[in-house]
Amino acid sequence: MNNYELVLVSLRRVIRATDLHSKRLSKHVGLTGPQLLIMRSIRDLGEVTIGTIANKVSLSQATVTTILDRLELRNLVYRVRSTRDRRKVHAHLTEEGEKILARAPQPLQEEFTKKFQALEEWEQSMIVASLQRVAHMMDADDIDASPVLEVGSVLQEDDWKAQDK
């Protein structure tokens, strides 16, 4: 195999691993990667605002709000307006949300992060530079992306259509 073919096979494996993990997560607990990350953030940070969650998971506040709407419909989270500052809304896990979170597998990027951080700094730098170059070669420099390993968009197609209006 040529080097460029080896790169394409490796990229396909990364995409496939991400897809398989997303499907396993959805089948196991009925959550997407971003939903799981948001719920973990709520659990880890305690009484937390939507803006703080958005910063923690590197998603926009609008996206986090949309995901929280879905989680709230499933009775996994609830939101309460702050009594100290009425402009702020705090997200909390419900008892059901805590149960689902307790049995949910780790997001794929958490395992990746552990393994990546175990590498020597020079090797981390080489990987970053190489992947940035690959993204550039695929004309993906201007694509907005968060550090969430999830196939497809964070929002479903109907959410994108609603945002375009």
N, C-alpha and C positions, 0 to 999 in steps of 0.2 A: 504494500500500500504506500502511496505517496504521502509526504508530510501533510499536505493540505487535506487529504482524505482522512488521515489520523486525527486532525483537528476537528473536522466535521463529525467524525464518529464520536469523539469525546464530547462535543457540544450536544450531539443527539442523546448521549448517555445522561448528561446533566439534565436535559429537558425531560427525558423519560423518568429519571429518578424523582424529579420534582413532581411530575404528573402522578406517578405511582403513590408517592407519599400523600399528595393531596387527596387522591381517591381513598386511600386507607384511612386518612383522618376523617373524611366525610362519612365513610361507612361505619367507622368505630363510634364516633360521637356526634355526627351530623353537623360538624363545624368546618368552616374554611380556615386556612392558615391565618388570615388577618383577624377573623373573629376570635380565634384562639389567642392570638397575641394580645388583642385588646382586653380579653377577659383576664389573661395573666397579668397584664399591666394594672388592671383595677385591683386584682387580688394583692399584688406586690406593693402597690403605692397607697392602698387604703382609700380614704376619702379623696377623690381625685377629680379634677375638672377635665372637660373634653379637650381643652387646649393642651393640658399636660399629657394626656393620653396620646394625642396627635404627635407631640414632640417625641415621646418615648418610642412610638412605633414608626415614626417617619412617614406619616400619612397626613393628608390635609384634614382640617377640622370638619369640612363638609363630608369627606369620606368616612371619618370616624362617626359622625352623627348618623349617617345612613346605616352603617353597620350596627350602631347601638340601637337604632330603630328596629332592625331585624331581630336583634338579641332580646330586646324588650318585648316584642310580639311573641317570642317563644318563652317568655317569663324566665330568662336567664340573667338579665340585669334590670335595674330600675334606676331612675334618675330623680334627684331631689334638688330643688332650688335652695341655695345657701341662705341661711337665716341672717348671716353677718353681711353678705353682699349679694343682693337680689339679682345681680347681673350674672352670677356664677351658678353653674349647674354641676352637681357632683354625681358621678356614676358609682353604683354599688352592685355587687353580685347578689343574686337571690340565692336561697338555699339550694334550689335546683341547679343554678349556675355553678355553685361551688362543687356540687356532686359531679357534674359533667366534667368540670375542670380537673378534678381529682383523678379521674380515670382516662383523661385524654393523653395521648402520646405527646412527646416533646415535638415542637415544630422542627422541621428539617434544618433550618438555619442555626438552631441552638447546638445541634451535634456538630455541624460544619464549623461553627465558631470555636468550639472546644479544640477540634483537630487543627484548625488553622492557627490558633494562638499557640499551639504546641510546637509549631515550626520555628526554625531560626528566622530572625528578622530579615536576613538577606533573601531567604526563600519566599517569605511573605511578599517582599517588595517585587521580586521577579514575577510572582503570580499576579499581583495587582497590575503591574505594567503590561504583562502579556494579555490579560483579560481586557484591560482598557484599550489596547491596540486592536484586539479582536472586535470589540464593540464598535470602534471607529471604522474598521474595515467593513462592518455590516451596516454602516450608516445609521448607527444607533446612538450617536453622541447626544442628540437632543431629546431622546425618549426619557420621559420622567419615570423614575423607578425608585421604589423604596427597598430596604434590605429585607424583603419578605419573599421567600422562595415559594411561589405560588404560580401555577400555570394559568394563563388568562388574566383578565383584569381583576382588580380588587372589587370593583363594582360589577354587577350583572349588566347585561346589555340594555335592559329597560331603564336602568339608572343613568347610563350614558345618554340615552335618548332624552330623558327628562332634563339632564344638565344642559343639553344643547338648546333647549327651548328658552 
